[in-house]
Amino acid sequence: MTDPLPELSTEQSDPRYSQIDRLPTEQIARLMNQADAAVPAAVAVAIPAVSGAIDAISARMREGGRLFYVGAGTSGRLAVLDASECPPTFGTDPSLVQGVIAGGPDALTRSVEGAEDDAEAGAAAMKDLEVGPLDSVVGVSASGRAPFVLGALAEAAERGALTVGLSCNDGAPLSAAAEHAIEVVVGPEVVTGSTRLKAGTAQKLVLNMISTITMVRLGRTYGNKMIEMSAMNSKLAGRALRMVVDITGADRDTAARALDAAGGQAKIAVLMIRHGLDADGARALLESHGERLSDALSG
C-alpha cells in the first residue's frame, strides 16, 4: 500500500514529541498546551479568507439560502456539532444550518471505515439535500483531500451553490475546488497524524466564526446577546429573562409576564415593553423591520 499523504504538514512527525511515551504526565500536558497555543495565531493568518467566506455566505442566506458543512471523521463530527448548536443558540430552523458527515449518523459515535474515500457518496448527499444556487457548502477536511468532501463540493458547485474549503494544509485540493479557500496551517501534531488535536481545534475555531458571525450579520443577535435563542430549559429561560430586563430596564415580574405573553420570544417581549404593544403588534413591528430588533426599537 502506498501512502498518499506523506508530504502533508499535518502528517509530519515533530521531533519535539518523539519521546512523549517516556515523559511524566505533567510534562506531556505542558507540551500539548504549548502546541495548542499556536493554533489561534494560525487562525489569525486565515481571518481575511474566513471573513470573505462569511460575507458571501451571509449574502446568500439573506436571500433564503441554507448553510451546509460537509466533513469526514473528526472534521465531520465538528461540522455536525457546530450546525446542531445553531437552533438553540440562534433560534434557527434545523434545516437552515446542517452538518453532513461521511458514513451518516452512525459515524458520529464510531468510525465508519472507507466512508471518507467515497466521492460519489459526497455528491449523492448534495443531491439528496437538493442543494441549490442560494445555498452555501463548506467542505471541512484537515488534509484537504478527503474524497467524500471533494465529491460533495464538486456536486455543490455544479448545482450553483457557493463553495468554501476549510483545510489545514497549504495548496490543498479542497482549496482548488472551492470558491473560497481557507487554509489554517497548524503543522505537525503532538501524536503524528492525529488531526483531532491542533487541526481539529483550528477547524472548531473557524466553524465557530462562520456560524456565529453569519448569524450576527443576519440580525440574530442584539449586540452580543443571543436574542433569538430558544428558551428550551430553565437555564435558557433564565437567560432570556435577564436579557429582557437588561435591554428594557423593566423589573423581573414585568419582563416575565411579557415573555410569557410572547411565547418565550425575547425579541417580542422587548418590543412589547418598550413600545407598549401586545404580542401580535410586536411581531408585526419586528417583521416590518426585517426581524432586526435594533431597527424595530429605533423605528
N, C-alpha and C positions, 0 to 999 in steps of 0.2 A: 504494500500500500504506500502510495506517495503522499507526502504531507503538503497540502495546498496552501498552507498559511505561514511558512517559516519566516517570511520577510516582514510580517506584520509586527508593529511595535508592541501590540498587546500580547503577542506570543513569545516575545523575547524573555530570556532569563536574566534577572538582575543579580549580579554577584553579591550585592549587599545583603541579600536574603538567602544565600546558598547554604547557610549553616543554621537556619532557624529551628530545625529539629533538635538542635543541641543547646539551644538557649533557654534561660529561665523564662517563665510565662510573662513576667512583667516586662522583660526586655523585648519579647516578641510584640507585646501590646504596644509598647512605645514605638517600635519600628513601624507597625501598622498605622499608628496615629500620625507619625511623621509622613508616611506615604499619602495618607488621606488628605493631609493639609495642603498638598499640591493640587488637589482637584479643583477647588474654586478658582485658582489662578488660570488653569487650563480652560475652564468655562468662560472666564472673563475675556480671554482672547477671542472666543467664538461669539460674543454678545452681538456684534454687528450682524452676523448671519442669523442669529436667533431672532433679533428684532425684525429683520426683513421678513422672515418667515411668519412671524406673529402678525405683522401688519397685513400680509397677503391673506392669511387665514381669516383674520377678523373681517376683512372686506367681504369675503365670500359668505361668511356666516351671517353678516348683516342682511344679506340677500336671501337668507333661508337655507344656507348650506350646512352640512354636517362636518364633524371632525372625526377622522379615524386614525388610530395608532395601529401599526402592524409590526409585530416582532416575533421572535422565536426564543425559547429558553428564558433566561433571566430578562432579556430585553422585552420579551412578550409579557412576562409577568408584571414588569414595571409599567408597561403600557396599559395593561388591563387595570392595574391598581390606580393609576392616575385618572383614567377615564371613569372608573367606578366612584371616585370621590367627587365628581362634578355635581351629580344630583343633590346630595345632602349639603354640599358647601354653597352651591350657586343656584339651587332650585331648578336645574335644567331637567328637561325630559330625558330619560335614559337613552333615547335614540340619538340625542344631539351630539354627544361625545362617546365614542365606542372604542374599545380595545379589542384587537383581533390577535390571537396567539396561534402559532403553528401547532397543530395537533388538537386544537379545540379546548374546551373547558377542562378535560382530563389533564392537560399539560400544565395547568395552574398548580397542581399539587404533586405531580410526578413527571419524570422525563418521558416523553413520547419519542422513542428512537426514530431517527430518519425524517421526522416531520419538517425540520428546518431545511432539508435538502429538496423539498418538493415545490418547485417553482409553479407547477400547474395548480397546486392547491392554493397557493397565494393568489393567483389570478382568479381562480374559482370563487374565492372568498369575496373578492371585489364584485364579481358578477352577482353573487347571491345577495349582497347588500345593495345592489343596484346603484353603485357609486356613479355620480354624475358630475356635470360641469360646475355646479356650485359647491361641490364637496372638496375637502382637503384631506389628503392621506399622508401621514407622517410615518415613514419606514424607520424602524429602530433596530440597529444591529451593531454590536461592538466592533466586529471585524469589518463591517460594511460590505459583507459578501454573502450573507445568508440567502440562498436561492428562493426560499419562501417569500422573503421580504422583497427581493428584486422582482419576482414574478408579480407580486401584488402591485408594486409601483408601476411596472410596465403596463399592466392592465388598467390601472387608475389613470395613467397618462393617456392611454388610448381612448378612454371614456371622457376625456376633457377635464379631469379633476386636477386641482393643484397638488403637486407632489413635493415632499420635503424628505431629505435623507439625513438621519442623525446617526453618526458613527464615531468611533474613537481611533481612527487611523487616517493618515494623510493619503489623499488620492484614492479613496475607496471607490469601488464600482458603484456603490449606492449613491455617492455624490454625483457621479457622472449621469446616473439615471434620474436624478431629481432636479426640479427647477430651482429649489433652494437647498444648498448643501451646508450642513452643519457638522464640522469635524472638531471634536473635543479630544485632543491628543494627550492622553494621560500617561503613556509609556508602559513599561513592563509592570506586572503585578507582583505583589509580595509572594504569592504562590503562583508560579509561572502558568500563564494562560487562564487563570481563574478570573474571568471578566465580570463576575458578580461583585468584585471588590471595587477598585478605583473606577473602572469603566462603568459599572453599574451605578455607582454614586454619581458620576458625571451625568449619566443618562437621566437619573432621577431628578437632578437639579434642573436640567434643561426642560424636561417634561413639566416640572412644576412651573417654570417660567411660561411655557407655551399655554398651558391651560389657564393659569391664574391671570396672566396679562391679557389674554384673549377675552376672558370674562370681564375684566376691568374695562377693556375697550368696548365691550357690548353693553355696558351700563349695569352689570350685575353686582356691582358693589356701590356703596355710598361712602366716598372717601376710602378708608381702609376697612370698612365694615361689610361683612358678608350679608348684606341686606336681603338677598334672595334666598337665603338658606331655608331648608325645610326643618321646622321645629318638630322632629320626629321622636324626641325623647326629652327627659326632664332637663338634661344639660343644655340642649339646644333651645328648649323653651325658655330657660332662664337667660340664655344669651340674647334671645330675641327681645325679651322684656327689658334687659339692660340697654340694648340698642335704642329702643323706642324712648326710654327715659332719657338717655344721653342726647339723642337728636332733638327731642321736643322740649325737654326740661319739665315734662309732666311728672306728677308723682306716680308711684308704682301702681296704686289702685286704678288711676285713670288709664295708665298705659295697659294694664292687664285687661280692663274692660274693652278698650279699643282693639287689642289683639284678639280677644275672644270674638268680638263682632266681625273682625276682619278674617276670621278663619285661620288665625295664626300667621297671617302675612304681614311682616313688619312694615313693608313699604306702605301698604294700605292704612295700617294703624297710624303711622306717622302723618300721613295726609289728612286722616280723619281729625286728628288732634290739632294740627297746625292750621287747617283751613275750615274747621268746624263742619265737616261733611259726614254723611253716613257712608257705609261701606261701598254702596253702588256708586255714589258720587265720586268717592276717592278713586275707585277703579277707572271710571270714565276719565277723570283728570289725568291719571297716570298713563292711560292708553293714548290720550291726545298728545302726550309729550314723549312718545316712543319708549315708554316704560322706564325712562330715566328719572329717578327720584329727584336729583338735584334740579333738573329743569322744571319738574312739576312743583317743587317747593317755591321756586322763584317766579313761576308763571302766574 
